[in-house]
Amino acid sequence: MSHTAKKQYLIAILERYQKSSKKYKKAILDEFCAVCGYSRKYAIRLLNNPFETNQLKKQGLRPKYSKETKEHLIALWHAMGRICSKRLVKAMPEWLEYYESSSLTDEMLIQLKQISASTIDRLLKSERTGKGRSTTKPSMYWYKSRIPIQAEDSHIQDPGFVTSDTVAHCGEVISGEYAHSLTVTDLATTWTENRATWRKGGAQVKLAMEDIERNFPFAITGFKSDCGAEFINSELFKYFVQREEPIQFYRSRPYQKNDNCHVEQKNLTHVRRLFGYDRFDNEELVYMMNDIYKNYWNPLQNYFIPTMKLIKKERINGKIKKTFDEPKTPFQRILNSDKLSSEEKEDLIENKKKLNPFQLKMDLEIKLKEFKTKINKLNNLLMAA
């Protein structure tokens, strides 16, 4: 019988023992000694001194972080989009400048600024609770032979080279027409833009790409995609290659998702965590999705949510060890780059001064609520029909 089980058994019989007569106390004591293997004197001492049962409490130091501090940490974690603890630590000081709560004391504020990544993991363990399906179709156009393959991206250090991918909002059925999300991320700075399209034909992807390029904080010099027909087609080939200042157009190897890993991970963090895995089969939803992406979600991610970049990966005794750089926001990575002009950086700084992460998050939640209400309304109309 374990020590904990013995203590639980003691608590169960304690009140009954103290209220019993001498005759019944003897019977309870005999049974207690037989079950737990205690000597009679030790068993009597335990039954006559209830305070000793406090030993059941968890041993060790008292918790440093109170329940209220944990609640503030959880609120900040949700506001930042439930990012990992290492990124959360780096983002915490800046977010706390905007964080307002009547229950936040100075002591809690200091604790939140000093909290470690491992402690965050421990405190959020109970809060943390996931594959999609692929709709990529191989491209058979002759353009495929004209677009070179680039598998390795680690040599790219300057802003401007982007990778892209699409995510299907098809639910459990990939047939029919539905919305798609286009994700474009810069390899050097991790700056990411998303746009929704109705279907994912070459013309639709081109229009979304034009809007993304207009909103990128710097010029795009290179573009890489997978071998799907939404990218390898005449529309995008002409758009990138046949222009006054051509953009280098590359593709990854077929069936090698890791060639495009930098944007593949954004499909989860920037699309699925925002819109989930539901089916959006009404074109009206695309306009609402683009409003959310462009005006709320992307500014929040690019200006206030730190990212981590893999800088080294090595095998040691059969295990892969990965080394990441210090978490920084895409905005900070752009400011640290010497490839952008001071005017471009100044424009970004001015844009950031107009933003408040908590206000962005609040407005985002309102827009998402409107989006879900619209979906329910459309579903009800469909069922009524």
C-alpha positions as CSV (number, residue, x, y, z in Angstrom):
1,M,0.0,0.0,0.0
2,S,1.5,3.3,-1.0
3,H,2.2,6.1,1.4
4,T,-0.3,8.4,-0.2
5,A,-3.0,5.7,-0.1
6,K,-2.3,5.2,3.7
7,K,-2.8,8.9,4.3
8,Q,-6.0,8.9,2.3
9,Y,-7.2,6.0,4.3
10,L,-6.3,7.8,7.5
11,I,-8.4,10.9,6.5
12,A,-11.3,8.6,5.6
13,I,-11.5,7.0,9.1
14,L,-10.3,10.0,11.2
15,E,-13.6,11.6,12.0
16,R,-15.4,8.3,12.5
17,Y,-12.7,7.2,15.0
18,Q,-12.8,10.4,17.1
19,K,-16.6,10.3,17.4
20,S,-16.8,6.6,18.3
21,S,-16.9,4.9,21.7
22,K,-13.9,3.1,23.2
23,K,-15.2,-0.2,22.0
24,Y,-15.5,0.9,18.4
25,K,-12.3,2.8,18.5
26,K,-10.5,-0.4,19.3
27,A,-12.1,-2.1,16.3
28,I,-11.1,0.8,14.0
29,L,-7.6,0.9,15.4
30,D,-7.2,-2.9,14.8
31,E,-8.3,-2.5,11.2
32,F,-6.1,0.5,10.7
33,C,-3.0,-1.3,11.9
34,A,-3.9,-4.4,9.8
35,V,-4.4,-2.4,6.6
36,C,-1.5,0.0,6.8
37,G,1.0,-2.1,8.7
38,Y,1.6,0.5,11.4
39,S,2.6,-0.2,15.0
40,R,-0.3,0.3,17.5
41,K,1.4,3.3,19.3
42,Y,2.1,5.1,16.0
43,A,-1.4,4.5,14.7
44,I,-2.9,5.9,17.9
45,R,-0.7,9.0,17.6
46,L,-1.9,9.6,14.1
47,L,-5.5,9.1,15.0
48,N,-5.3,11.4,18.0
49,N,-3.4,14.2,16.2
50,P,-5.3,15.4,13.1
51,F,-2.7,18.1,12.4
52,E,-0.2,15.5,11.4
53,T,-2.4,14.7,8.4
54,N,-1.2,18.0,6.9
55,Q,1.8,16.0,5.7
56,L,-0.5,15.0,2.8
57,K,0.1,18.4,1.4
58,K,2.6,18.7,-1.4
59,Q,6.1,19.0,0.0
60,G,8.6,21.7,-1.2
61,L,8.6,25.4,-1.6
62,R,5.4,27.4,-1.7
63,P,4.3,28.3,-5.3
64,K,6.0,31.6,-6.4
65,Y,3.2,32.4,-8.9
66,S,-0.2,32.9,-7.5
67,K,-3.5,31.9,-9.2
68,E,-4.1,35.5,-10.2
69,T,-0.7,35.7,-11.9
70,K,-1.4,32.6,-13.8
71,E,-4.7,34.0,-14.9
72,H,-2.9,37.1,-16.3
73,L,-0.4,34.8,-18.0
74,I,-3.1,32.8,-19.6
75,A,-4.9,36.0,-20.8
76,L,-1.7,37.2,-22.4
77,W,-1.0,33.8,-24.0
78,H,-4.4,33.8,-25.6
79,A,-4.0,37.4,-26.7
80,M,-0.7,36.5,-28.4
81,G,-2.3,33.6,-30.3
82,R,-1.1,30.8,-27.9
83,I,2.5,31.0,-29.1
84,C,5.3,28.9,-27.6
85,S,6.9,29.9,-24.3
86,K,10.2,31.1,-25.7
87,R,8.5,33.5,-28.1
88,L,6.1,34.5,-25.3
89,V,9.0,35.5,-23.0
90,K,10.4,37.8,-25.7
91,A,7.0,39.4,-26.5
92,M,6.0,39.8,-22.8
93,P,7.7,43.2,-22.0
94,E,6.2,44.9,-25.0
95,W,2.7,43.5,-24.6
96,L,2.7,44.5,-20.9
97,E,3.1,48.1,-21.9
98,Y,-0.4,47.9,-23.4
99,Y,-1.9,45.4,-21.0
100,E,-4.5,47.0,-18.7
101,S,-6.2,45.1,-15.8
102,S,-7.4,46.4,-12.4
103,S,-6.3,43.2,-10.7
104,L,-2.7,43.4,-12.0
105,T,-0.4,44.4,-9.1
106,D,3.1,45.6,-9.2
107,E,4.4,42.3,-7.9
108,M,2.5,40.4,-10.6
109,L,3.9,42.8,-13.2
110,I,7.5,42.1,-12.1
111,Q,6.9,38.4,-12.0
112,L,5.5,38.4,-15.5
113,K,8.5,40.3,-16.8
114,Q,10.9,37.9,-15.1
115,I,9.1,34.6,-15.8
116,S,11.1,31.9,-17.6
117,A,10.1,29.8,-20.6
118,S,10.2,26.6,-18.6
119,T,7.9,28.0,-15.9
120,I,5.5,29.2,-18.6
121,D,5.4,25.6,-20.0
122,R,4.6,24.3,-16.5
123,L,1.9,26.9,-15.8
124,L,0.2,26.5,-19.2
125,K,0.3,22.7,-19.3
126,S,-3.3,22.3,-18.3
127,E,-4.4,24.9,-20.9
128,R,-2.7,23.4,-23.9
129,T,-4.8,20.9,-25.7
130,G,-4.4,18.6,-34.8
131,K,-3.4,17.3,-39.5
132,G,-5.1,18.9,-42.4
133,R,-5.7,17.4,-45.8
134,S,-3.8,18.3,-48.9
135,T,-5.5,19.6,-52.1
136,T,-2.3,20.3,-54.1
137,K,-2.5,18.9,-57.6
138,P,0.6,18.4,-59.7
139,S,1.1,20.9,-62.6
140,M,1.5,19.5,-66.0
141,Y,2.1,22.8,-67.8
142,W,5.2,23.3,-69.9
143,Y,6.0,26.2,-67.5
144,K,7.1,23.6,-65.0
145,S,10.2,22.8,-67.1
146,R,11.1,26.5,-67.3
147,I,11.0,27.1,-63.5
148,P,14.2,26.0,-61.8
149,I,14.1,23.8,-58.6
150,Q,15.5,25.2,-55.4
151,A,15.5,22.8,-52.5
152,E,17.8,24.6,-50.0
153,D,17.0,28.0,-48.6
154,S,19.5,28.4,-45.8
155,H,21.8,30.6,-47.9
156,I,19.2,33.3,-48.2
157,Q,19.9,36.1,-45.7
158,D,18.5,39.2,-47.3
159,P,14.8,40.3,-47.2
160,G,12.8,39.9,-50.4
161,F,12.9,36.2,-51.1
162,V,9.4,34.8,-50.3
163,T,7.9,31.3,-50.2
164,S,4.2,30.6,-50.7
165,D,1.6,27.9,-50.2
166,T,-2.2,27.6,-50.2
167,V,-4.6,26.1,-47.6
168,A,-8.0,24.7,-48.5
169,H,-11.0,25.6,-46.3
170,C,-12.8,22.5,-47.5
171,G,-13.8,20.8,-44.3
172,E,-13.9,17.0,-44.7
173,V,-14.8,17.1,-48.4
174,I,-12.4,18.4,-51.0
175,S,-14.9,18.3,-53.9
176,G,-16.8,21.4,-55.0
177,E,-16.0,25.1,-54.7
178,Y,-14.7,26.7,-51.5
179,A,-12.3,29.3,-50.1
180,H,-8.6,29.0,-50.0
181,S,-5.9,31.0,-48.1
182,L,-2.7,32.1,-49.8
183,T,0.2,32.4,-47.4
184,V,3.4,34.3,-48.4
185,T,6.3,34.6,-46.0
186,D,9.7,36.2,-46.3
187,L,12.6,33.9,-45.5
188,A,14.9,36.4,-43.9
189,T,12.5,38.4,-41.7
190,T,9.6,36.0,-41.4
191,W,7.2,38.8,-42.4
192,T,4.0,37.0,-43.5
193,E,0.9,38.1,-45.4
194,N,-2.3,36.0,-46.0
195,R,-5.1,36.5,-48.5
196,A,-8.2,34.5,-49.1
197,T,-9.4,33.5,-52.7
198,W,-12.5,31.9,-54.1
199,R,-11.1,28.7,-55.7
200,K,-7.3,28.6,-56.3
201,G,-7.0,29.0,-60.1
202,G,-4.0,30.9,-61.5
203,A,-6.0,34.1,-62.0
204,Q,-7.3,34.2,-58.4
205,V,-3.9,33.5,-56.9
206,K,-2.3,36.2,-59.1
207,L,-4.8,38.8,-57.9
208,A,-4.1,37.8,-54.3
209,M,-0.4,37.9,-54.9
210,E,-0.6,41.4,-56.4
211,D,-2.4,42.7,-53.3
212,I,0.2,41.0,-51.1
213,E,3.1,42.5,-53.0
214,R,1.6,46.0,-52.6
215,N,1.4,45.5,-48.9
216,F,4.8,44.1,-48.4
217,P,7.1,46.5,-46.5
218,F,9.9,45.9,-49.0
219,A,10.4,44.8,-52.7
220,I,10.0,41.1,-53.5
221,T,13.1,39.8,-55.3
222,G,12.4,36.1,-55.4
223,F,9.4,33.8,-55.2
224,K,9.2,30.1,-54.4
225,S,6.3,27.7,-54.4
226,D,5.5,24.0,-54.5
227,C,4.6,22.3,-57.8
228,G,0.8,22.8,-57.5
229,A,-1.1,24.0,-60.5
230,E,-2.2,27.1,-58.6
231,F,1.4,28.4,-58.9
232,I,2.9,26.7,-61.9
233,N,0.8,28.3,-64.6
234,S,0.9,31.0,-67.3
235,E,-0.7,33.6,-65.1
236,L,2.0,33.6,-62.4
237,F,4.8,32.8,-64.8
238,K,4.0,36.0,-66.8
239,Y,3.4,38.0,-63.6
240,F,6.9,37.2,-62.2
241,V,9.1,36.5,-65.2
242,Q,7.7,38.7,-68.0
243,R,7.8,42.1,-66.3
244,E,10.1,45.1,-66.5
245,E,12.0,44.0,-63.4
246,P,11.7,40.2,-63.3
247,I,11.4,38.3,-60.1
248,Q,13.3,35.0,-59.7
249,F,10.7,32.2,-59.8
250,Y,11.6,28.9,-58.2
251,R,9.8,25.7,-57.3
252,S,10.4,23.0,-54.7
253,R,10.9,19.4,-55.5
254,P,7.7,17.4,-56.1
255,Y,6.5,15.5,-52.9
256,Q,9.2,17.1,-50.8
257,K,7.2,19.3,-48.3
258,N,10.4,20.1,-46.3
259,D,11.6,22.1,-49.3
260,N,8.9,24.6,-48.4
261,C,9.0,24.2,-44.6
262,H,9.2,27.9,-43.8
263,V,5.7,28.5,-45.2
264,E,4.3,25.1,-44.4
265,Q,4.5,25.9,-40.7
266,K,2.7,29.2,-41.3
267,N,-0.3,27.2,-42.6
268,L,-0.9,26.2,-39.0
269,T,0.2,29.3,-37.1
270,H,-1.4,31.9,-39.5
271,V,-4.3,30.1,-41.0
272,R,-5.6,27.0,-39.1
273,R,-5.3,28.6,-35.7
274,L,-7.3,31.5,-36.9
275,F,-10.0,29.9,-39.1
276,G,-9.8,26.2,-38.1
277,Y,-10.7,23.3,-40.4
278,D,-14.3,24.2,-41.3
279,R,-15.6,24.4,-44.8
280,F,-16.2,27.9,-46.3
281,D,-18.2,27.3,-49.4
282,N,-19.8,30.7,-49.9
283,E,-17.9,33.4,-51.8
284,E,-19.2,36.2,-49.5
285,L,-16.9,34.8,-46.7
286,V,-13.8,35.5,-48.8
287,Y,-14.2,39.3,-48.4
288,M,-14.6,39.0,-44.6
289,M,-11.6,36.7,-44.5
290,N,-9.4,39.2,-46.4
291,D,-10.6,42.0,-44.0
292,I,-9.5,39.9,-41.0
293,Y,-6.2,39.0,-42.6
294,K,-5.2,42.4,-43.9
295,N,-6.4,44.7,-41.2
296,Y,-6.1,42.7,-38.0
297,W,-4.4,39.3,-38.1
298,N,-1.3,40.1,-40.2
299,P,-0.5,43.4,-38.4
300,L,-0.8,41.6,-35.0
301,Q,1.5,38.8,-36.2
302,N,4.1,40.9,-38.0
303,Y,4.5,43.7,-35.4
304,F,3.9,42.0,-32.0
305,I,4.4,38.2,-32.2
306,P,8.0,37.0,-32.1
307,T,9.2,34.2,-34.3
308,M,12.2,31.8,-34.0
309,K,14.5,30.9,-36.9
310,L,16.5,27.7,-37.1
311,I,20.2,28.5,-37.5
312,K,21.8,25.1,-37.1
313,K,20.8,21.5,-37.1
314,E,23.2,18.6,-36.3
315,R,23.1,15.0,-35.4
316,I,24.7,14.0,-32.1
317,N,24.7,10.3,-31.1
318,G,21.7,9.5,-33.2
319,K,19.7,12.5,-32.0
320,I,19.0,15.7,-33.9
321,K,19.9,18.9,-32.1
322,K,18.3,22.1,-33.3
323,T,19.6,25.6,-32.5
324,F,17.3,28.6,-32.9
325,D,18.1,32.2,-32.8
326,E,16.7,34.7,-30.3
327,P,12.9,35.2,-30.8
328,K,12.2,38.5,-32.6
329,T,9.1,40.0,-34.3
330,P,9.3,40.3,-38.1
331,F,9.2,44.0,-37.5
332,Q,12.4,43.8,-35.3
333,R,14.1,41.6,-37.9
334,I,13.4,44.2,-40.6
335,L,14.8,47.0,-38.5
336,N,18.0,44.9,-37.9
337,S,18.5,44.4,-41.6
338,D,20.9,46.7,-43.4
339,K,19.4,46.0,-46.8
340,L,16.4,48.3,-46.3
341,S,16.5,52.0,-46.6
342,S,16.0,54.3,-43.7
343,E,12.8,55.6,-45.3
344,E,11.3,52.1,-45.5
345,K,12.2,51.5,-41.8
346,E,10.7,54.9,-40.8
347,D,7.4,54.1,-42.5
348,L,7.2,50.8,-40.6
349,I,8.0,52.6,-37.3
350,E,5.2,55.1,-37.9
351,N,2.8,52.3,-38.8
352,K,3.6,50.5,-35.5
353,K,3.0,53.6,-33.5
354,K,-0.6,53.6,-34.6
355,L,-1.2,50.0,-33.4
356,N,-2.1,48.6,-30.0
357,P,-1.9,44.7,-29.8
358,F,-4.7,44.4,-27.3
359,Q,-7.0,46.7,-29.5
360,L,-6.0,44.6,-32.5
361,K,-6.8,41.4,-30.7
362,M,-10.2,42.8,-29.4
363,D,-11.2,44.0,-32.9
364,L,-10.1,40.7,-34.3
365,E,-12.3,38.8,-31.9
366,I,-15.2,41.0,-32.9
367,K,-14.6,40.3,-36.6
368,L,-14.3,36.6,-36.0
369,K,-17.6,36.6,-34.1
370,E,-19.2,38.4,-37.1
371,F,-17.6,35.9,-39.4
372,K,-19.0,32.9,-37.4
373,T,-22.4,34.6,-37.3
374,K,-22.4,34.9,-41.0
375,I,-21.5,31.2,-41.4
376,N,-24.4,30.2,-39.2
377,K,-26.7,32.4,-41.1
378,L,-25.7,30.9,-44.4
379,N,-26.0,27.4,-43.0
380,N,-29.5,28.1,-41.7
381,L,-30.5,29.5,-45.1
382,L,-29.1,26.4,-46.8
383,M,-31.0,24.1,-44.4
384,A,-34.2,26.0,-44.9
385,A,-33.9,25.7,-48.7
